[in-house]
Amino acid sequence: MLGIAASGIFAQKAFADFLKINYPLLNGGRDITTTHKVMKDYGVFRQDRLNAVRSYFIVDKEGILRYKDIRPTQDSLVPVEQLLEAVRKVNQGL
């Protein structure tokens, strides 16, 4: 499973620690190689700021996109319980 986090590296680590995420997260930093390509592929790349629109994706072990939520603003967060429920569903094969 691969996650994309549009926040800074310290916020990303806190997010991963809080949710006990043990898989890689991509950060919307200034890396113009792999990270930006993934953001473009998912349709969330902001060329003017070289980062991503705040968004959440859950991809299962087979590489199938199972959850997608693109937020209307950078300050708009998905409630943690909503994300956890989405992860539970993916883990249960629903």
TORFI-446000 format. One record per atom (N, C-alpha, C): residue in three letters; x, y, z; residue number from 1. Coordinates in Angstrom, 2 decimals, decimal comma, always signed. Example, Ala and Ser with C-alpha at 12.3 -4.5 7.8 and 13.67 -1.06 7.14 Angstrom:
REM TORFI-446000
{resn=Ala&X=+13,19&Y=-5,69&Z=+7,80&resi=1}
{resn=Ala&X=+12,30&Y=-4,50&Z=+7,80&resi=1}
{resn=Ala&X=+13,20&Y=-3,30&Z=+7,80&resi=1}
{resn=Ser&X=+12,85&Y=-2,25&Z=+7,08&resi=2}
{resn=Ser&X=+13,67&Y=-1,06&Z=+7,14&resi=2}
{resn=Ser&X=+12,90&Y=+0,03&Z=+7,87&resi=2}
//
This chain:
REM TORFI-446000
{resn=Met&X=+0,86&Y=-1,17&Z=+0,00&resi=1}
{resn=Met&X=+0,00&Y=+0,00&Z=+0,00&resi=1}
{resn=Met&X=+0,90&Y=+1,22&Z=+0,00&resi=1}
{resn=Leu&X=+0,50&Y=+2,22&Z=-0,74&resi=2}
{resn=Leu&X=+1,28&Y=+3,44&Z=-0,86&resi=2}
{resn=Leu&X=+0,38&Y=+4,61&Z=-0,60&resi=2}
{resn=Gly&X=+0,81&Y=+5,53&Z=+0,22&resi=3}
{resn=Gly&X=+0,02&Y=+6,71&Z=+0,49&resi=3}
{resn=Gly&X=+0,71&Y=+7,94&Z=-0,04&resi=3}
{resn=Ile&X=-0,07&Y=+8,95&Z=-0,30&resi=4}
{resn=Ile&X=+0,47&Y=+10,23&Z=-0,73&resi=4}
{resn=Ile&X=+0,07&Y=+11,26&Z=+0,30&resi=4}
{resn=Ala&X=+1,03&Y=+11,95&Z=+0,85&resi=5}
{resn=Ala&X=+0,74&Y=+13,00&Z=+1,82&resi=5}
{resn=Ala&X=+1,21&Y=+14,33&Z=+1,25&resi=5}
{resn=Ala&X=+0,36&Y=+15,32&Z=+1,28&resi=6}
{resn=Ala&X=+0,70&Y=+16,61&Z=+0,68&resi=6}
{resn=Ala&X=+1,28&Y=+17,58&Z=+1,69&resi=6}
{resn=Ser&X=+1,57&Y=+17,14&Z=+2,87&resi=7}
{resn=Ser&X=+2,11&Y=+18,02&Z=+3,89&resi=7}
{resn=Ser&X=+3,62&Y=+17,83&Z=+4,01&resi=7}
{resn=Gly&X=+4,25&Y=+18,64&Z=+4,84&resi=8}
{resn=Gly&X=+5,68&Y=+18,56&Z=+5,05&resi=8}
{resn=Gly&X=+6,10&Y=+17,25&Z=+5,68&resi=8}
{resn=Ile&X=+7,39&Y=+16,97&Z=+5,63&resi=9}
{resn=Ile&X=+7,89&Y=+15,68&Z=+6,08&resi=9}
{resn=Ile&X=+7,62&Y=+15,44&Z=+7,56&resi=9}
{resn=Phe&X=+7,68&Y=+16,46&Z=+8,41&resi=10}
{resn=Phe&X=+7,43&Y=+16,26&Z=+9,84&resi=10}
{resn=Phe&X=+5,95&Y=+15,98&Z=+10,09&resi=10}
{resn=Ala&X=+5,07&Y=+16,70&Z=+9,40&resi=11}
{resn=Ala&X=+3,63&Y=+16,44&Z=+9,54&resi=11}
{resn=Ala&X=+3,31&Y=+15,05&Z=+9,00&resi=11}
{resn=Gln&X=+3,96&Y=+14,67&Z=+7,93&resi=12}
{resn=Gln&X=+3,74&Y=+13,35&Z=+7,34&resi=12}
{resn=Gln&X=+4,14&Y=+12,26&Z=+8,32&resi=12}
{resn=Lys&X=+5,28&Y=+12,41&Z=+8,98&resi=13}
{resn=Lys&X=+5,73&Y=+11,42&Z=+9,96&resi=13}
{resn=Lys&X=+4,76&Y=+11,35&Z=+11,13&resi=13}
{resn=Ala&X=+4,30&Y=+12,49&Z=+11,61&resi=14}
{resn=Ala&X=+3,33&Y=+12,50&Z=+12,71&resi=14}
{resn=Ala&X=+2,04&Y=+11,81&Z=+12,29&resi=14}
{resn=Phe&X=+1,58&Y=+12,07&Z=+11,07&resi=15}
{resn=Phe&X=+0,38&Y=+11,43&Z=+10,53&resi=15}
{resn=Phe&X=+0,55&Y=+9,92&Z=+10,49&resi=15}
{resn=Ala&X=+1,68&Y=+9,46&Z=+9,96&resi=16}
{resn=Ala&X=+1,94&Y=+8,02&Z=+9,85&resi=16}
{resn=Ala&X=+2,06&Y=+7,39&Z=+11,23&resi=16}
{resn=Asp&X=+2,74&Y=+8,06&Z=+12,15&resi=17}
{resn=Asp&X=+2,87&Y=+7,54&Z=+13,52&resi=17}
{resn=Asp&X=+1,51&Y=+7,45&Z=+14,20&resi=17}
{resn=Phe&X=+0,70&Y=+8,48&Z=+14,06&resi=18}
{resn=Phe&X=-0,61&Y=+8,52&Z=+14,70&resi=18}
{resn=Phe&X=-1,50&Y=+7,38&Z=+14,21&resi=18}
{resn=Leu&X=-1,48&Y=+7,12&Z=+12,90&resi=19}
{resn=Leu&X=-2,33&Y=+6,07&Z=+12,33&resi=19}
{resn=Leu&X=-1,64&Y=+4,71&Z=+12,28&resi=19}
{resn=Lys&X=-0,39&Y=+4,66&Z=+12,79&resi=20}
{resn=Lys&X=+0,39&Y=+3,42&Z=+12,79&resi=20}
{resn=Lys&X=+0,52&Y=+2,85&Z=+11,38&resi=20}
{resn=Ile&X=+0,84&Y=+3,73&Z=+10,44&resi=21}
{resn=Ile&X=+1,01&Y=+3,35&Z=+9,04&resi=21}
{resn=Ile&X=+2,43&Y=+2,82&Z=+8,86&resi=21}
{resn=Asn&X=+2,54&Y=+1,61&Z=+8,35&resi=22}
{resn=Asn&X=+3,87&Y=+1,01&Z=+8,18&resi=22}
{resn=Asn&X=+4,21&Y=+0,77&Z=+6,72&resi=22}
{resn=Tyr&X=+3,76&Y=+1,64&Z=+5,85&resi=23}
{resn=Tyr&X=+4,09&Y=+1,58&Z=+4,44&resi=23}
{resn=Tyr&X=+4,49&Y=+2,99&Z=+4,00&resi=23}
{resn=Pro&X=+5,14&Y=+3,10&Z=+2,86&resi=24}
{resn=Pro&X=+5,68&Y=+4,41&Z=+2,46&resi=24}
{resn=Pro&X=+4,60&Y=+5,41&Z=+2,09&resi=24}
{resn=Leu&X=+4,84&Y=+6,66&Z=+2,47&resi=25}
{resn=Leu&X=+4,00&Y=+7,78&Z=+2,07&resi=25}
{resn=Leu&X=+4,83&Y=+8,67&Z=+1,16&resi=25}
{resn=Leu&X=+4,21&Y=+9,20&Z=+0,14&resi=26}
{resn=Leu&X=+4,90&Y=+10,17&Z=-0,70&resi=26}
{resn=Leu&X=+4,56&Y=+11,56&Z=-0,20&resi=26}
{resn=Asn&X=+5,55&Y=+12,43&Z=-0,23&resi=27}
{resn=Asn&X=+5,38&Y=+13,79&Z=+0,24&resi=27}
{resn=Asn&X=+5,31&Y=+14,72&Z=-0,97&resi=27}
{resn=Gly&X=+4,51&Y=+15,76&Z=-0,87&resi=28}
{resn=Gly&X=+4,37&Y=+16,71&Z=-1,97&resi=28}
{resn=Gly&X=+5,48&Y=+17,73&Z=-2,02&resi=28}
{resn=Gly&X=+6,67&Y=+17,36&Z=-1,65&resi=29}
{resn=Gly&X=+7,80&Y=+18,28&Z=-1,63&resi=29}
{resn=Gly&X=+8,26&Y=+18,70&Z=-3,00&resi=29}
{resn=Arg&X=+9,47&Y=+19,13&Z=-3,11&resi=30}
{resn=Arg&X=+9,99&Y=+19,70&Z=-4,35&resi=30}
{resn=Arg&X=+10,69&Y=+18,67&Z=-5,24&resi=30}
{resn=Asp&X=+10,58&Y=+17,39&Z=-4,91&resi=31}
{resn=Asp&X=+11,15&Y=+16,33&Z=-5,75&resi=31}
{resn=Asp&X=+10,37&Y=+16,28&Z=-7,06&resi=31}
{resn=Ile&X=+11,02&Y=+16,56&Z=-8,16&resi=32}
{resn=Ile&X=+10,31&Y=+16,64&Z=-9,44&resi=32}
{resn=Ile&X=+10,37&Y=+15,33&Z=-10,21&resi=32}
{resn=Thr&X=+10,75&Y=+14,27&Z=-9,56&resi=33}
{resn=Thr&X=+10,85&Y=+13,00&Z=-10,27&resi=33}
{resn=Thr&X=+9,65&Y=+12,12&Z=-9,94&resi=33}
{resn=Thr&X=+9,84&Y=+11,09&Z=-9,20&resi=34}
{resn=Thr&X=+8,80&Y=+10,11&Z=-8,91&resi=34}
{resn=Thr&X=+7,58&Y=+10,71&Z=-8,23&resi=34}
{resn=Thr&X=+7,79&Y=+11,51&Z=-7,21&resi=35}
{resn=Thr&X=+6,67&Y=+12,06&Z=-6,46&resi=35}
{resn=Thr&X=+5,76&Y=+12,90&Z=-7,35&resi=35}
{resn=His&X=+6,33&Y=+13,76&Z=-8,14&resi=36}
{resn=His&X=+5,52&Y=+14,61&Z=-9,02&resi=36}
{resn=His&X=+4,81&Y=+13,79&Z=-10,09&resi=36}
{resn=Lys&X=+5,47&Y=+12,76&Z=-10,60&resi=37}
{resn=Lys&X=+4,81&Y=+11,90&Z=-11,59&resi=37}
{resn=Lys&X=+3,60&Y=+11,21&Z=-10,98&resi=37}
{resn=Val&X=+3,74&Y=+10,71&Z=-9,77&resi=38}
{resn=Val&X=+2,60&Y=+10,05&Z=-9,10&resi=38}
{resn=Val&X=+1,48&Y=+11,05&Z=-8,88&resi=38}
{resn=Met&X=+1,80&Y=+12,24&Z=-8,41&resi=39}
{resn=Met&X=+0,77&Y=+13,26&Z=-8,19&resi=39}
{resn=Met&X=+0,06&Y=+13,61&Z=-9,49&resi=39}
{resn=Lys&X=+0,82&Y=+13,70&Z=-10,59&resi=40}
{resn=Lys&X=+0,21&Y=+13,98&Z=-11,90&resi=40}
{resn=Lys&X=-0,69&Y=+12,82&Z=-12,31&resi=40}
{resn=Asp&X=-0,21&Y=+11,60&Z=-12,13&resi=41}
{resn=Asp&X=-1,01&Y=+10,41&Z=-12,50&resi=41}
{resn=Asp&X=-2,33&Y=+10,36&Z=-11,73&resi=41}
{resn=Tyr&X=-2,32&Y=+10,83&Z=-10,50&resi=42}
{resn=Tyr&X=-3,54&Y=+10,81&Z=-9,68&resi=42}
{resn=Tyr&X=-4,37&Y=+12,09&Z=-9,84&resi=42}
{resn=Gly&X=-3,88&Y=+13,01&Z=-10,63&resi=43}
{resn=Gly&X=-4,65&Y=+14,22&Z=-10,92&resi=43}
{resn=Gly&X=-4,68&Y=+15,25&Z=-9,81&resi=43}
{resn=Val&X=-3,66&Y=+15,28&Z=-8,96&resi=44}
{resn=Val&X=-3,67&Y=+16,21&Z=-7,84&resi=44}
{resn=Val&X=-2,45&Y=+17,15&Z=-7,81&resi=44}
{resn=Phe&X=-1,66&Y=+17,14&Z=-8,87&resi=45}
{resn=Phe&X=-0,45&Y=+17,97&Z=-8,91&resi=45}
{resn=Phe&X=-0,79&Y=+19,43&Z=-9,12&resi=45}
{resn=Arg&X=-0,21&Y=+20,29&Z=-8,30&resi=46}
{resn=Arg&X=-0,38&Y=+21,75&Z=-8,44&resi=46}
{resn=Arg&X=+0,94&Y=+22,30&Z=-9,00&resi=46}
{resn=Gln&X=+0,96&Y=+22,55&Z=-10,29&resi=47}
{resn=Gln&X=+2,17&Y=+23,01&Z=-10,97&resi=47}
{resn=Gln&X=+2,69&Y=+24,31&Z=-10,37&resi=47}
{resn=Asp&X=+1,78&Y=+25,23&Z=-10,02&resi=48}
{resn=Asp&X=+2,20&Y=+26,54&Z=-9,50&resi=48}
{resn=Asp&X=+2,93&Y=+26,44&Z=-8,18&resi=48}
{resn=Arg&X=+2,64&Y=+25,42&Z=-7,38&resi=49}
{resn=Arg&X=+3,26&Y=+25,28&Z=-6,06&resi=49}
{resn=Arg&X=+4,17&Y=+24,07&Z=-5,97&resi=49}
{resn=Leu&X=+4,22&Y=+23,28&Z=-7,04&resi=50}
{resn=Leu&X=+5,03&Y=+22,06&Z=-7,08&resi=50}
{resn=Leu&X=+4,70&Y=+21,10&Z=-5,94&resi=50}
{resn=Asn&X=+3,41&Y=+20,99&Z=-5,64&resi=51}
{resn=Asn&X=+2,98&Y=+20,04&Z=-4,62&resi=51}
{resn=Asn&X=+1,60&Y=+19,52&Z=-5,01&resi=51}
{resn=Ala&X=+0,97&Y=+18,81&Z=-4,10&resi=52}
{resn=Ala&X=-0,32&Y=+18,19&Z=-4,40&resi=52}
{resn=Ala&X=-1,45&Y=+18,91&Z=-3,69&resi=52}
{resn=Val&X=-2,61&Y=+18,85&Z=-4,30&resi=53}
{resn=Val&X=-3,84&Y=+19,24&Z=-3,61&resi=53}
{resn=Val&X=-4,00&Y=+18,23&Z=-2,47&resi=53}
{resn=Arg&X=-4,50&Y=+18,68&Z=-1,33&resi=54}
{resn=Arg&X=-4,68&Y=+17,73&Z=-0,22&resi=54}
{resn=Arg&X=-5,61&Y=+16,63&Z=-0,68&resi=54}
{resn=Ser&X=-5,13&Y=+15,41&Z=-0,60&resi=55}
{resn=Ser&X=-5,90&Y=+14,28&Z=-1,11&resi=55}
{resn=Ser&X=-5,49&Y=+13,00&Z=-0,40&resi=55}
{resn=Tyr&X=-6,38&Y=+12,05&Z=-0,45&resi=56}
{resn=Tyr&X=-6,18&Y=+10,77&Z=+0,21&resi=56}
{resn=Tyr&X=-6,52&Y=+9,66&Z=-0,77&resi=56}
{resn=Phe&X=-5,62&Y=+8,70&Z=-0,89&resi=57}
{resn=Phe&X=-5,83&Y=+7,55&Z=-1,76&resi=57}
{resn=Phe&X=-5,44&Y=+6,30&Z=-0,98&resi=57}
{resn=Ile&X=-6,19&Y=+5,24&Z=-1,17&resi=58}
{resn=Ile&X=-5,82&Y=+3,94&Z=-0,63&resi=58}
{resn=Ile&X=-5,77&Y=+2,98&Z=-1,80&resi=58}
{resn=Val&X=-4,61&Y=+2,36&Z=-1,96&resi=59}
{resn=Val&X=-4,38&Y=+1,40&Z=-3,04&resi=59}
{resn=Val&X=-4,17&Y=+0,05&Z=-2,39&resi=59}
{resn=Asp&X=-4,88&Y=-0,99&Z=-2,87&resi=60}
{resn=Asp&X=-4,74&Y=-2,30&Z=-2,25&resi=60}
{resn=Asp&X=-3,45&Y=-2,99&Z=-2,71&resi=60}
{resn=Lys&X=-3,21&Y=-4,19&Z=-2,19&resi=61}
{resn=Lys&X=-1,98&Y=-4,92&Z=-2,48&resi=61}
{resn=Lys&X=-1,82&Y=-5,26&Z=-3,95&resi=61}
{resn=Glu&X=-2,93&Y=-5,33&Z=-4,68&resi=62}
{resn=Glu&X=-2,88&Y=-5,63&Z=-6,11&resi=62}
{resn=Glu&X=-2,69&Y=-4,36&Z=-6,96&resi=62}
{resn=Gly&X=-2,61&Y=-3,21&Z=-6,29&resi=63}
{resn=Gly&X=-2,41&Y=-1,96&Z=-7,00&resi=63}
{resn=Gly&X=-3,70&Y=-1,31&Z=-7,48&resi=63}
{resn=Ile&X=-4,84&Y=-1,77&Z=-6,96&resi=64}
{resn=Ile&X=-6,14&Y=-1,21&Z=-7,36&resi=64}
{resn=Ile&X=-6,52&Y=-0,08&Z=-6,41&resi=64}
{resn=Leu&X=-6,88&Y=+1,05&Z=-6,99&resi=65}
{resn=Leu&X=-7,32&Y=+2,19&Z=-6,20&resi=65}
{resn=Leu&X=-8,66&Y=+1,86&Z=-5,54&resi=65}
{resn=Arg&X=-8,70&Y=+1,86&Z=-4,21&resi=66}
{resn=Arg&X=-9,91&Y=+1,49&Z=-3,47&resi=66}
{resn=Arg&X=-10,58&Y=+2,66&Z=-2,77&resi=66}
{resn=Tyr&X=-9,86&Y=+3,75&Z=-2,61&resi=67}
{resn=Tyr&X=-10,43&Y=+4,91&Z=-1,91&resi=67}
{resn=Tyr&X=-9,76&Y=+6,16&Z=-2,46&resi=67}
{resn=Lys&X=-10,58&Y=+7,19&Z=-2,68&resi=68}
{resn=Lys&X=-10,05&Y=+8,45&Z=-3,20&resi=68}
{resn=Lys&X=-10,88&Y=+9,58&Z=-2,61&resi=68}
{resn=Asp&X=-10,20&Y=+10,57&Z=-2,08&resi=69}
{resn=Asp&X=-10,88&Y=+11,76&Z=-1,57&resi=69}
{resn=Asp&X=-9,98&Y=+12,96&Z=-1,83&resi=69}
{resn=Ile&X=-10,38&Y=+13,80&Z=-2,76&resi=70}
{resn=Ile&X=-9,63&Y=+15,03&Z=-3,07&resi=70}
{resn=Ile&X=-10,36&Y=+16,16&Z=-2,37&resi=70}
{resn=Arg&X=-9,67&Y=+16,83&Z=-1,47&resi=71}
{resn=Arg&X=-10,28&Y=+17,84&Z=-0,61&resi=71}
{resn=Arg&X=-10,45&Y=+19,17&Z=-1,34&resi=71}
{resn=Pro&X=-11,46&Y=+19,94&Z=-0,98&resi=72}
{resn=Pro&X=-11,72&Y=+21,23&Z=-1,64&resi=72}
{resn=Pro&X=-10,69&Y=+22,30&Z=-1,30&resi=72}
{resn=Thr&X=-10,03&Y=+22,19&Z=-0,14&resi=73}
{resn=Thr&X=-9,00&Y=+23,15&Z=+0,26&resi=73}
{resn=Thr&X=-7,87&Y=+22,41&Z=+0,96&resi=73}
{resn=Gln&X=-6,73&Y=+23,07&Z=+1,06&resi=74}
{resn=Gln&X=-5,58&Y=+22,48&Z=+1,74&resi=74}
{resn=Gln&X=-5,84&Y=+22,28&Z=+3,23&resi=74}
{resn=Asp&X=-6,75&Y=+23,05&Z=+3,80&resi=75}
{resn=Asp&X=-7,05&Y=+22,95&Z=+5,22&resi=75}
{resn=Asp&X=-8,14&Y=+21,95&Z=+5,53&resi=75}
{resn=Ser&X=-8,75&Y=+21,39&Z=+4,50&resi=76}
{resn=Ser&X=-9,86&Y=+20,46&Z=+4,67&resi=76}
{resn=Ser&X=-9,32&Y=+19,04&Z=+4,85&resi=76}
{resn=Leu&X=-9,54&Y=+18,48&Z=+6,01&resi=77}
{resn=Leu&X=-9,04&Y=+17,14&Z=+6,33&resi=77}
{resn=Leu&X=-10,17&Y=+16,13&Z=+6,34&resi=77}
{resn=Val&X=-9,83&Y=+14,90&Z=+5,98&resi=78}
{resn=Val&X=-10,78&Y=+13,79&Z=+6,12&resi=78}
{resn=Val&X=-10,72&Y=+13,38&Z=+7,59&resi=78}
{resn=Pro&X=-11,87&Y=+13,18&Z=+8,24&resi=79}
{resn=Pro&X=-11,84&Y=+12,71&Z=+9,62&resi=79}
{resn=Pro&X=-11,08&Y=+11,38&Z=+9,74&resi=79}
{resn=Val&X=-10,29&Y=+11,26&Z=+10,78&resi=80}
{resn=Val&X=-9,47&Y=+10,06&Z=+10,98&resi=80}
{resn=Val&X=-10,33&Y=+8,80&Z=+10,95&resi=80}
{resn=Glu&X=-11,48&Y=+8,82&Z=+11,60&resi=81}
{resn=Glu&X=-12,33&Y=+7,63&Z=+11,63&resi=81}
{resn=Glu&X=-12,78&Y=+7,23&Z=+10,22&resi=81}
{resn=Gln&X=-13,02&Y=+8,20&Z=+9,37&resi=82}
{resn=Gln&X=-13,40&Y=+7,89&Z=+7,99&resi=82}
{resn=Gln&X=-12,26&Y=+7,18&Z=+7,26&resi=82}
{resn=Leu&X=-11,03&Y=+7,64&Z=+7,45&resi=83}
{resn=Leu&X=-9,88&Y=+6,99&Z=+6,83&resi=83}
{resn=Leu&X=-9,68&Y=+5,58&Z=+7,39&resi=83}
{resn=Leu&X=-9,80&Y=+5,46&Z=+8,70&resi=84}
{resn=Leu&X=-9,62&Y=+4,14&Z=+9,32&resi=84}
{resn=Leu&X=-10,67&Y=+3,15&Z=+8,82&resi=84}
{resn=Glu&X=-11,90&Y=+3,62&Z=+8,66&resi=85}
{resn=Glu&X=-12,97&Y=+2,75&Z=+8,14&resi=85}
{resn=Glu&X=-12,66&Y=+2,33&Z=+6,70&resi=85}
{resn=Ala&X=-12,14&Y=+3,24&Z=+5,91&resi=86}
{resn=Ala&X=-11,78&Y=+2,91&Z=+4,52&resi=86}
{resn=Ala&X=-10,65&Y=+1,87&Z=+4,50&resi=86}
{resn=Val&X=-9,68&Y=+2,02&Z=+5,38&resi=87}
{resn=Val&X=-8,59&Y=+1,05&Z=+5,47&resi=87}
{resn=Val&X=-9,12&Y=-0,31&Z=+5,91&resi=87}
{resn=Arg&X=-10,01&Y=-0,31&Z=+6,89&resi=88}
{resn=Arg&X=-10,60&Y=-1,58&Z=+7,35&resi=88}
{resn=Arg&X=-11,31&Y=-2,29&Z=+6,20&resi=88}
{resn=Lys&X=-12,07&Y=-1,55&Z=+5,42&resi=89}
{resn=Lys&X=-12,79&Y=-2,15&Z=+4,29&resi=89}
{resn=Lys&X=-11,82&Y=-2,75&Z=+3,27&resi=89}
{resn=Val&X=-10,76&Y=-2,02&Z=+2,98&resi=90}
{resn=Val&X=-9,77&Y=-2,54&Z=+2,03&resi=90}
{resn=Val&X=-9,13&Y=-3,79&Z=+2,60&resi=90}
{resn=Asn&X=-8,77&Y=-3,77&Z=+3,86&resi=91}
{resn=Asn&X=-8,14&Y=-4,93&Z=+4,49&resi=91}
{resn=Asn&X=-9,06&Y=-6,14&Z=+4,54&resi=91}
{resn=Gln&X=-10,35&Y=-5,90&Z=+4,59&resi=92}
{resn=Gln&X=-11,33&Y=-7,00&Z=+4,62&resi=92}
{resn=Gln&X=-11,74&Y=-7,44&Z=+3,22&resi=92}
{resn=Gly&X=-11,20&Y=-6,77&Z=+2,20&resi=93}
{resn=Gly&X=-11,52&Y=-7,13&Z=+0,83&resi=93}
{resn=Gly&X=-12,86&Y=-6,63&Z=+0,36&resi=93}
{resn=Leu&X=-13,42&Y=-5,61&Z=+1,01&resi=94}
{resn=Leu&X=-14,72&Y=-5,07&Z=+0,63&resi=94}
{resn=Leu&X=-14,59&Y=-3,98&Z=-0,41&resi=94}
//
